[in-house]
Amino acid sequence: MLTRFAPRFARSAWTAPRRALPRLAATRAVVPAAPMPRALTTTAVVAKKKKGGDKAAAEPPADVEGQLDLDALNEKMTKTVARCAETVQGLVGSLGRVDASLLDPVRVQYGKDAKPTPLHDYATVGVRDNCLVITAYDESSIKHIERGIYAAKLDLTPRVAPEEGEGVLVVPVPKPTGETRQQLLHKCSQACEHAKIALRNERHTAQKQLKHDLDNKVISKNTSQKEGKRLEDLIKAHTAQVERIASDAHKRLQN
């Protein structure tokens, strides 16, 4: 009985592996599915981002601010001219004039660490003939007042006047001479020259600020040229004012 069914059983057992082999082979064929193209795509995206980053780095920083302010510069130049005019007016106005305002430039420093303050904080000033009479509120401040008059360089020589009372200084105002006029003229010329130097220094600073704004692309080249022209117009106008001050002083001192 077993002998008769043995060949059939053997064939069944033999064919089973032959049927299983194709399924195994098919399973192995599906395994090598690697996402190689995705790696290439990722590299391309990274390169694109890097290129964009280089472009952004080449642009100027967003927080760069312009330095040139022509309105502020005009204000500074105007103050420079005003100081020059005040100085020259004080020099020319003092010629042969006996007035308490002659001592307005005087500053008194009472004590080593004290801040210099105007003369009227320490004394009164009166006029008698061709002299200025200074009466100190405190007799101990007389030497400090005297020192302040010399420091103001007004070409005035104070002297203590005990006959006038304690704490009194008398300041003779000399009549103008040819030498006095020349000295005043020289001082006026110096004051005007110092004003011109200050204006040139302010222009030099403004030119550096304008270059900074152009180099950092805060303004365009066209705007830079317009601002440069405005700058030159400002310096010319204020320099002309200083020259008029010098010319007027020269005329008044020569007459």
Rosetta blueprint (number, residue, H / E / L):
1 M L
2 L H
3 T H
4 R H
5 F H
6 A H
7 P H
8 R H
9 F H
10 A H
11 R H
12 S H
13 A H
14 W H
15 T H
16 A H
17 P H
18 R H
19 R H
20 A H
21 L H
22 P H
23 R H
24 L H
25 A H
26 A H
27 T H
28 R H
29 A H
30 V H
31 V L
32 P L
33 A L
34 A L
35 P L
36 M H
37 P H
38 R H
39 A H
40 L H
41 T H
42 T H
43 T H
44 A H
45 V H
46 V H
47 A H
48 K H
49 K H
50 K H
51 K H
52 G H
53 G H
54 D H
55 K H
56 A H
57 A H
58 A H
59 E L
60 P L
61 P L
62 A L
63 D L
64 V L
65 E L
66 G L
67 Q L
68 L L
69 D L
70 L H
71 D H
72 A H
73 L H
74 N H
75 E H
76 K H
77 M H
78 T H
79 K H
80 T H
81 V H
82 A H
83 R H
84 C H
85 A H
86 E H
87 T H
88 V H
89 Q H
90 G H
91 L H
92 V H
93 G H
94 S L
95 L L
96 G L
97 R L
98 V L
99 D L
100 A H
101 S H
102 L H
103 L H
104 D L
105 P L
106 V L
107 R E
108 V E
109 Q L
110 Y L
111 G L
112 K L
113 D L
114 A L
115 K L
116 P L
117 T E
118 P E
119 L H
120 H H
121 D H
122 Y L
123 A E
124 T E
125 V E
126 G E
127 V E
128 R E
129 D L
130 N L
131 C E
132 L E
133 V E
134 I E
135 T E
136 A E
137 Y L
138 D L
139 E H
140 S H
141 S H
142 I H
143 K H
144 H H
145 I H
146 E H
147 R H
148 G H
149 I H
150 Y H
151 A H
152 A L
153 K L
154 L L
155 D L
156 L L
157 T L
158 P L
159 R E
160 V E
161 A L
162 P H
163 E H
164 E H
165 G L
166 E L
167 G L
168 V E
169 L E
170 V E
171 V E
172 P E
173 V L
174 P L
175 K L
176 P L
177 T L
178 G H
179 E H
180 T H
181 R H
182 Q H
183 Q H
184 L H
185 L H
186 H H
187 K H
188 C H
189 S H
190 Q H
191 A H
192 C H
193 E H
194 H H
195 A H
196 K H
197 I H
198 A H
199 L H
200 R H
201 N H
202 E H
203 R H
204 H H
205 T H
206 A H
207 Q H
208 K H
209 Q H
210 L H
211 K H
212 H H
213 D H
214 L H
215 D H
216 N L
217 K L
218 V L
219 I L
220 S L
221 K H
222 N H
223 T H
224 S H
225 Q H
226 K H
227 E H
228 G H
229 K H
230 R H
231 L H
232 E H
233 D H
234 L H
235 I H
236 K H
237 A H
238 H H
239 T H
240 A H
241 Q H
242 V H
243 E H
244 R H
245 I H
246 A H
247 S H
248 D H
249 A H
250 H H
251 K H
252 R H
253 L H
254 Q H
255 N L
